[in-house]
Amino acid sequence: MARIAVIGAGMGAMAAAARLAVAGHRVTVYERSETFGGSVGRYVHEGFAFDTGPTLLHLPAVYRDLFVKTGKEPLERCVTMTQVDPASRHIFADGTAVSLPNASRAGVVAALDTALGGGAGVTWGEFLDRARDAWDRSRRPLLEEPLRSDWQVLGRDPYPALRQRRLLRSARQAGTVTEVGAWELSDPRLAALFDGYALSYGLDPLRAPAAAALLPYMEETFGSWYVSGGIRALAQAVYERCLARKVEFVFGGEVARVVEKDGRAAGVELLDGTVAEAGHVVLGARPNPDLVPGQELWRDGDVAVQPGQGVVPGRFLVLLSLRGPRPADAVHRTLVHPAVGGAEREAVFGGRLADRPTVTVLRPDDPSTRPDDAHEAVTLMATVAPHGAVDWTDAALRERCAEALIEAADAAVPGIRERLLHAEVRTPAETAADTGAEGGSVPAPALAGAGGAYLHPGNRTRLPGLYAAGGWSHPGGGLAHAGMSGALVAGLIVEGDGFRGSQ
């Protein structure tokens, strides 16, 4: 079987490596840093531990399938996963709060009706029904198949927006997240709920297609799962599965370029000049033209290398070590919504700091995150403009943003300042340094609609023998999507261009 070189040790790259090794290939992973996992990091300070990347797993079936297909030991024997219930709590600017149960449509409808009134739950439930239709229409070509050569069919939005008649004016249909919120959800708190989903994935609600309804649909249908020890424990399990299948890892092995021979990828050259020959190369990092000099991996007419929203945001984290135990009734994930969501989106996608961002407050009930039960580890997270658009090395700016998040978080964790022992700030500047992602940007999942502007480059490239896996390629960012990309790349290499995805 072939020798295969994988560039990067992110989740999508490792998913591809494990599957390819099981198929009998000799796989070597070259990682520029000294560890695996890509954006799935962990910060530890005096007995406190925090995820610095994804914090919850959605669509766990993707990783269950990976472990089933690469060994006898299933995922649940390698990591402990629990459903987060309630899945999320939302605190709106008017003081209204609602907790949404995990993976329960009826429970979500009832909770929204009780908290918001006015038939809000029924309105949200009908919206999710339309989202389910969009899921059924687009799931296979968008997530389970390699990107088709006629990818333009995904440029049509699968969301069945309501057709609204207007007196003396033409009928209208929502085409963006913001329009769905204004024209179909009506209640500004429901609109803020949908906006919050989009923004948390780094999508601009004003421009992202209505098909972004898939994001709340997936979370509310398949649930939110926490991995004991944090998502880093999942990365560890995938890494160990790779080792068990004889995948070799070269850490500190930054690839300078892809070696080309006879018009196809033939290996990689490291920064130190070492050349490793390979029959196939898997690019598990953001496409960089310097890796393949003179080659257009994706040309005009292909999906754009940069997703269509323009600015690709990053994440701002404040990691809080708190004195005092975690209350028994604490909610794992709370979103504190600002009064004027439009101002936040204008700041994020306009390259500025938002005065009042949407803040996600994470309070895992996990002994591994704290030194003892008399303390608590809390993470605050906001979507922000990438490094470069904002200078995230500016100490005053970092402090101002951290203060804004802590102030907002007091609504979810009363008295949070009085409990504070230590605060660690991580910005897109740190993400860029750790992962090599330009600006510390975090790729969003692929979406149909908007003429294909929210799709990602295909897993095949125009250089034979070179494939792309991970969040910057089809089907986009996020833990589940990265795992899917690894499965697609492995299928293309093992079965050839006739591979059409899982059946």
N, C-alpha and C positions, 0 to 999 in steps of 0.2 A: 504494500500500500504506500501511498504518497507521504512524503515529509511535508508538514504544514507549519508555517510560521504565523503566529498570532501577535499582532501589535497591540499591546495594552492588556491589563488584567482587570478590566471592569466586569460588571456582571454579565453583559451580553457576550463579551469576548470569552469569559470562562464558560458560559453556557455552551457556546459553540465548541470550545476546546474539549470539554468533557464528552460531548456527543460524537465528535470526530474521532476521539481516542477509542471510544467503544466500537466504532466502525472499523477499527484496525489501523488507523493512521498514526504516524509518529508526530506528535504535536509538541511544539516548544512555544511558550509564551514569553515575549520580551516586554518588560514593564520598566518605564523610565524611573519610577519611584522605588522605594524599598519595601513596598507592601502591595497587597492585592486589594481589589474592591472598587477602585476608581473613586467615585463620589461617596461611596458607602464607608464613611469614616467613623471614628470613635475618639472622643476626647475624655481624658481621665485626669482628675485633680483631687488629691487628698481624699480618696475614697468615693468621690462622686464620678459618675460616668454618663456621657451624653452621646447620642447619635449626632453626627454632623452632616448627614445626608438625609435620605429617606427615613421616615420614622414608622410608617405603617405599610403593610403589604395588602394590596388589593389583587383580585384574581389569583389566589394562591394556587389554582389549578395549573398555572404555567410552571411553577417550580415543583409541584407534585409530579407533573409529567416528566420534567427533567430528571428527577431522582428515580422514577420508575424506569425510564429508558436507559439510564446509565448505571444501574446496579440493583441488587436485590433489596437494599435497605431503603425504605421509603423516607420521604421528607420528615414525617412526624417522628421517626426514630432518631433523626439527626438534630432537630431543633424542636423546641416546645412552642407551639403557637396557640394563642387564645383570641377569641373574638372580643373586640372592644365593645362594651355595651354600657351606656349608650355609645353609639358610634361617634357622636359629636354633640356639643352644646353650643348654641348660638346666642350671643348677647347683642341686641341691636341698639342703635343710638338712642331710641326712645325708652330704653330700659327694659323692654320686653325680652324675655329669655325663653328658649325652648330646647329641650333635649330630645334628640332623634334616636330612636332605638336602632340597633344593628340588624340589617338585612330583614326588615319587617315593613312591607309596604303599608299594611293596615295600621301598624303602630305609628309610622311616620305621619300618616294622614290624621290619625286621632290626636297625636301630639300637637300638630300644627293647628288643627281646628280648636283645640282647647286653649292653646297659648295665644294665638293670633285672632281667632274668631273670624266671622264673616265668610265662612266656607273656604278658608285658606288651605286647609288640608285637602279638600276635594279638588281645588284648583291645582295644587302641586301634584296630586295623584294623577289627574288627567294629563298634566305636562309629562309625567314619567311614562304614561302610556304611549304618548307620542315619541318619547325618547326610546322606548322599547321598539317601536316600529323602525326608528332610525338604526338601532342596533341590529335588528334582524336583516335590514336591507344592506348594511355595509360591513357587518362583522367579518365575514370571510375574506373579501378582497382587501379590506383595510388592515386586518390583523393576522390572518391565518395563512395568507398566500404571499409569495414574493410579489413585489410591485409589478403589475402587468405593464407590458409595452404600451398598451392603450390606457395608461393610467388616467387619461383625461376623463374617463367615465366617473372617476371619483371626484371630479370637479363639481359635480352636481350635488347639492346638499340633500342628504337622505331624510332630514327632519321634516315631517309633514306639518308645516306651519299652518295655523288656522287662517282661513281666508276671511278677512273682515271687511264687510261692506260699509261704505260711508256715504252719507247723503251728499249728492251733487259732486262727489269725488270718486275716483277710481278705487277699487278694492285694494287692500294692502295685505302683505304677508311678511312676517318677521323673517329676517335673513341673518341677524346677528344675535349674540347673547343679549346685548342691551335692548334690542327690539323685542326679543321674546319676553324679557322682564317687563318692559313698558306696555306691550300690547296684549300679552297673554296671561302674565302672572298678576298684573294689576297692583297687588299689594306691594309697596316699596320694600317691605321686609323680605318677601319672597324673591323680589328682584335682586336684593342684596345677597340673598342666599345663593342664587345662581351665579351672580357676579363673583362671589367669594370662591366658588368651585373653579371658575375659569382662571381667576387671578392666582390661585394657589398653584396652578399648573403652569403659570407664566404666560397666560394668554390675555390679550387685550380684549375686554368685553365689548368694546365699541366696534371692533373689527372681526373678532373670532366668529366663525359661522355658527348658525343655530345648532349644527351638528355637535357642538360642544355639550349638548344635552346628554351625550353618551357618558360623560364623566360622572355626574351625579347618579345616572342610571346604574353604571357599573358598581359604584361604591355602595349604593343602597340595595342593589340586588345580590351582589356576591360578597358583600360585607367588608369590614375593616379588621385586619388581623395584626396583633402585636406578637413579635418574636421575643421570647425571654432572652435577656442579654442584649436586646436591641437588634436592629437590622444587620449590624456588623456580625452577629452570630450566624445569620443566614449566609452572608458572604464567606464566613469561615467554613461553613458546611459545604458550600459550592467549591471552594478552594480545595478542601480535603477530598471531595469527590474527584476532582481533577487529579490530585496526587495519587489517589487509589487507582485511577485508570492510566497511570504512568505518564501523565502530562508533565513536561519539564517547565520550570519557571526560571527565567533569568531576570533577577531584580537589579535595578541600576543599569539596565540594558536599554538605553534610549536608541531608537531606530532613527538613523539619519535619512535613509531613503529606501525605497523599494527597488530591488535589483530587477532590471528588465532584460530579457534575452529572447531573441527571435520573436519579438512582438508580444510577449506575455510576461507576467510576473514570475520571477525565478528565484526569489529569496529576498533577504533584507541585509542592509549594511548598517552596522552600529556606528555610533559617534566615534568610537576608538578605531574604526577602520575594519573591524572584523566583519567578514561576510559569511552569512549562513544561507546555504542553498535550500530551496523549498519548491515543491511542485505547485503549492497554492499558498497564498498569503491572505490573511484575514485582518482587515483594518478595524480594530476595536476602539478607535479614538476619533475625534472630530477630524474630518477631511482637511488635510494640509497640502497645498500644492507643492511644497518643497519635498514632500515624500516621493512624488513621482514627477520629476522635472520633465517639462515638455508635454505631459499628458493631460488631456482634458478627461477627467474621470466621468464627469456628467456634463454634457454639452447643451447648447440651446435646444429646446424641445424636450429635454429631460426635466425631471423635477429639480427645482432650484436647490442648490446646496444649502442656502440660508432659508429657513422657514419664512413664510410670507408676512409675518407681522412686523418685520423690520428689527426693532430692538428685541433681543432675547434676554430677559431679565435673569437675575441671580437671586440668592437668598441671603438675608441678614439674620443672624442668630445671636441671641443672648442666652448663655448657659448659666443658670443660677443655682448656686449651692445655698440651700436654705436651712436654717435651724428650725426645729419643730417637726413633728411627724406629719405625714400625709393623712389628711382626714379620710375616714372610711367612705364618705359619700363623695369624694373628689371625682371629677370626670376626667377621663384620660385626655380628651381633646376638646378644647373650647375655642371658638372663633369669636373675637370681639370686633364687631363691624363699626366702621366710622359713620358719621352722619352724612358725609358727602362722598360717596364712592367715586364719583366722577373726578374729583380733585386728585384722589389717589392714583387713578389710572393715568391721568394726564401727567403726573409727576413721574411715575415709573417708566412710561413709554416715551416721555419727553426728556429723559435723562436727568431728572432732578430728585431731590429727597422729598418724600411726602410728609407733610406735617402730622397727619393722623392716618397711619396705615391700618389695614386689616391685620390683626395680630392673632396668630395661632398659638395657643398656650397648651403645652404638652406636659402631663403629669403622670407618667407611667407608674403603675403599682408593681414595681420590680425591685426586689432587694439588691440586685446587682448594680443598681444605679446610685446607691447611697451607702455611706459607711455603716449606718445602723438605722433602726426604726425611729430614732429621735431626730432624723434629718430627712430632707426631701430634695430631689433633683428635678428642676423645672426648666424646660426649654421654651423660649419665646422665638417665634419665627415670623418674618414678613418677606413678601416679594418686593424686590427693589431693582433699580436700574443697575446694569452691569458696571464693573470697574472699567474706567476709561470715560464712560459717559458721566460717572460720578467718581471723584477721587476718593476711594475707600481707604487710602492710607492716611487721610487727613484725620488727626486725632480728635479735633473738635467736632468734626462731622460725625465720626463714629460715636462719640459720646452723646451727641444730640439725638441721633437715631436710637441708641440704646435707651435713653431716657424716655423717648416717645413710646417705645415698646413696653417698658416697665410701667409707665403711667397707665397705659391701656390695660395691661394685664391685671391691675389691681381690681378691675371689675370681676375677674375670674378667680383671683387669689387675693382676697382682702388682707390688707396688712403685709403685703409682699415685701415692702421696703424694710420694715422692722425685722423681718426674718432673714434678711440678706447677709450671707457670710462672704460670698465671693461671686463675681460676675466675670465671665469670659465672653468676649465679643469675637464673632467670626463673620467676615464679610465676603463679598465676591472676590476681593483681592486675595484672601486666603484660599478660596476655592480655586482660583486661577493658579496659584503657586502649587497647591497640592495635586491638582488633577491635570494641569496643562490646558484646561478649557479656556479659550480666549475670553477675557473679561469676567471669568467666573460664571459665565452663563450656564443655565440649566435647560436642556432641551425639553420641549413640551411633547406630549403624545401627538401622533398624527391624527388629523381630522379630515373627513371628506367635506366637500363644499368649497366655496370661495375660489372656484376655478382651479383647485389643486394647490393653492398657496400655502396650505397648512399640512401638506404631505412632506415626507423627507426623502432624500436620495435613496434609490433602490439598492438592494443588497448586492446585485451584480454591478460591476463597473464596466467602463469601456475598455479596460485593460484586461484581457483574458487572464484568468488565474488569480485575479485580485477581487476580493469580496469585502463588504462592509457590514459590521455588526455593531450593536450598541445604540445608545440613545440618539446619536446624530444621524442614524440611517433608519430606513423603514423597519418597523412602524413607529419609531419615535421614542421619546423619553419616558422615564418611569420604570420602576422595577419590573413590572409585568411585561411591558413592551420591550424592554431590553432582553428579557428572557426569550420572548418570541423571536426577536431578531436573531439570536443565537441558534434557535431551532431552524429558522429559515435558511441561514447560511450553511449549516451542517447538511440540511437536505439538498441544497443546490450542489454542494461539493460531492456528496455521496451518490446522489441519484442523477446529477447532471441538470441541464437546463430544462428538462422535461418535468422536473419536480414542481408540484402544484400545491404543496402544503399538506397539513394534516387532514385526514378525511374524517 
